[in-house]
Amino acid sequence: MNYIQEFRNILLSQNDIAKKQIELDHLARNSYPTSIHPNSQKTFALLKKKVAEKIKELESKLPNAKGADKKDLQARIKELKDAQKEFSVIEQSNTMYSFAIRSKPEFRFEGKKNEGTVYYDGTLRILINELKHVFQFESGQIEFLEIGNKPAPGLTYDVFDELATYKRQYAFDGVLKMRISLSEQDILAGVNKVFTGDKNFGTVEIKRMKDIKVSLIAKVSDSFALDGLYQRISQKQLDIHSSAKEVFNANKENRFEKILNISLGSADKKKPYLDYIKVFIQKKPIIYAKY
């Protein structure tokens, strides 16, 4: 009797292990990174799937491509494979990221909550654009400053950060159509188009990765206007390891100068920006950076 019962217990134990393994396998197949808010996990999974599919699609075109077309395909494939690597970095973050749909795309980070929000227009092309900013934050290419109760991109945010996001978007979508700022001379030259209501006046369409340059990104505008969106941010490439002197010199039109109220004093401005700035925020942190 004891042998029979012992045999039954062994079978039950093995059965429990098998059931547990099935449960673990199910969780593994359906698991999501804990750094992505539950409400955004399906969207993130969909984006990763579409990126993988796009890479396969582009790779299938390579054998028959030549010249400029082949170089462009190679550039797009590399960019999308870089995106996959960066997704992995984001997934391993200790920051919680969520996605929200609205008309104006933006990435925000709240240091006190250690939470980031990616605002996008509902399309994956804009989501992958803004997620590039998330990676830039994770890798210390950009930081956030707390202005009142609203953190905003800091002094290391530069036009090259935007250049990278537009390249990422192009790699995924295969085309970039954007409105650019026009000089008075440009407007006068196209005055007939203005009067006839030409909707394409003041817009450019990019169909090659090599054509996405800083000079173009600096002109990007969200309306028919003279000023570009990124003309007032640093035109020099910066990160949190750049020297304080480099960062402050590159931000001559410092949009945070009055709020931060920082006196440069006699401290060594050759120090990395992050180390230098910490001197002024020891009691009340107002800067957030990840690296």
MOHU-V575556 format. One line per field, one symbol per residue. ss: DSSP state (H for helix, E for strand, - for the rest). psi: psi as a letter, one per 40 degrees, with the letter a starting at -180 (. if undefined). burial: b if it has 9 or more other C-alpha atoms within 8 Angstrom, else e. Layout:
BEGIN
ss=???
psi=???
burial=???
END
This chain:
BEGIN
ss=-HHHHHHHHHHHHHHHHHHHHHHHHHHHHH-----E-HHHHHHHHHHHHHHHHHHHHHHHHH----HHHHHHHHHHHHHHHHHHHHHHHHH----EEEEEE----EEEEE----EEEEEE---HHHHHHHHHHHHHHH-----EEEE--EEEE----EHHHHHHHHHHHHHHH--EEEEE---HHHHHH-HHHHH-------EEEE--HHH--HHHH--E-------------E--------EHHHHHHH------HHHH-----------EHHHHHH--------EE---
psi=dddddddddddddddddddddddddddddeiiheehideeddddddddddddddddddddeddeiibddddddddddddddddddddddddeieihhiiihidhiihihhddefiihhhieeidddddddddddddddeediiihhhbehiihaeehidddddddddddddddeihhihiiiiddddddfdddddefheeheiihhehdeehiddddeehieigidhidedeiheihiaeeiiddddddefdgheeddddfhhdaeiheeiidddddddefddghehhih.
burial=eeeeeeeeeeeeeeeeeeeeeeeeeeeeeeeeeebbbeebbeebbebbeebeebbeebbebbeeeeeeebbbbbbbbebbbebbebbebbbebeebbbbeebeebebbbbeeebbbbbbbbeeebbbbbbbbbbbbbbbbbbbbbbbeeebbbbbbbbbbbbbbbbbbbbbbeebbebbbbbeeeebeebeebbeeeeeeebbbebeebeebebebbbbbbbebbebbbbbebbbebbbbebbbbbbbebbeeeeeeeeeeeeeeeeebebbbbebbbeebeeeeebebee
END
